[in-house]
C-alpha cells in the first residue's frame, strides 16, 4: 500500500523517541510533528535529517486502515498497546 497523500497520521499519532530537527527530545504520542505541513505532508521526506524511525515506516492497511481517521485511531491504539508503563519499568 502507498501512503495516502495528505494523511499525516504517522506524524501525529505515534511517539518518536529519537531527536527530530527542532524537536531534540522527539515528540509525544498525539503531538503533531513540527515538520508536518498544513496539507499533512512531511517537510523532511527524503532528507537526511528525517529520523530513521520515520524513514522505516511502511504504510500498510493493518495500521493505516481505509482513511486518515482510521490511521489516527489504529496508530494511536498501537501506541497505547506497546507503550511501556513507568510503574512497570521500575
Phi, psi and omega in degrees: 000141175268153175299145174278127177300135177077020180273292177072006182301323181289348177263001181236304190295310184277156171281155175229116185272344179275155179298145175235140177310125181085352178224072188298338178264008185080211180214151178279157175302136180086350178272135179287132176295141179303333185263009176274120184286170180299333178262022174061041174243147181279122179285347179261358184306128178080000181260154180297333182287345181296128181302146181302323181298325178288316180295330182279344182295132178239124178297137181209143181304329180298327181250345182252345180060211183252000182203170176299318179298318176301314183297316178300315182294312183293315179294323176296319178296316178298320178301311180294319183292334182253000181291142177270124178287137179299319182291330180278347181263000180269000000 
